[in-house]
């Protein structure tokens, strides 16, 4: 498997390439006086290569499928907290007739994993469902004085399976994207070695002689630094209110990358929240507060821009 020959992160390559392309396009007629190879055909080939690499790094269909899977996954997870409130109520009411104490029955563990990893959530749900399926427990929970519907455990198992399957599908799509990039690393390297690197070298030499103000436009280090500085300005912010417009404090918010990896988290203060230094990509923003339905919405972050998302929490 080929190794990357470019000095930046994979997702930064096409951004840097487009910046180099734009600089060359601006200065091409002047540079071409001494370097005629930078003709319209070269520009067409350069642009086509950038587009081809963008399709590999950000495959549209795969990313669209991943976005749907991730949104569905977190929508299903958002239904879990009110269900655990119901289970807790039934378990506590039926406690004298259960084979296991309420604190060990499993709903507490499920709640905890709702703020953790999905695999852990599926495992804890399985533990809870197994406890609910014990004949003595099922009889106690569905007794008229307790009130759990007869098919509730089966519906919880169906929801667990949907969460498990979407988590596996999400991991599969992320791996497909990674494999797509890895198996086509030569294409990415070609963009750098055949276009970016020569233009940087020639452009910098030209700028040093003819227009020193443009030297950094042809410096890989400067371009990478500029991208990452712009990334520091990328943020998602907004208000946190209930459905009556009352400001809420203490809402736990997470910004989860659709492509997987580490996200950002914060807690609202004075009815507001803000998350900074975000990579340009699609996310799922979730909000959790006791006594309210979980909040979930898709968010697209663009480098250097601020996205405003006001969170509205609906009381249970």
Buried (B, 14 or more C-beta within 10 A) or exposed (E): EEEBBBBBBBBBBBBBBBBBBEBBEEBBEBBBEEBEEBEEEBBEEBBEBBEBBBBBBBBEEBBEBBBBBBBBBBBBBBEBBEBBBBBBBBBBBBBEBBEBEBEEBBBBBBBEBBEEEBBBBBBBBBBBBEBBEBEEBBEBBBBEEBBBEEEBBEEBBEBBEBBBBBBBBBBEBBEBBEEBBEEBBEBBBBBBEEBBBBBBEBBBBBBEEEEEEBBBBBBBEBBBEBBBEBBEEBBBBBBBBBEEEEEBEEBBBBBBBBBBEEBBEBEBEEBBBEBBEBBBBBBBBBBBBEEBBBBBBBBEBEBBBBBEBEBBBEEE
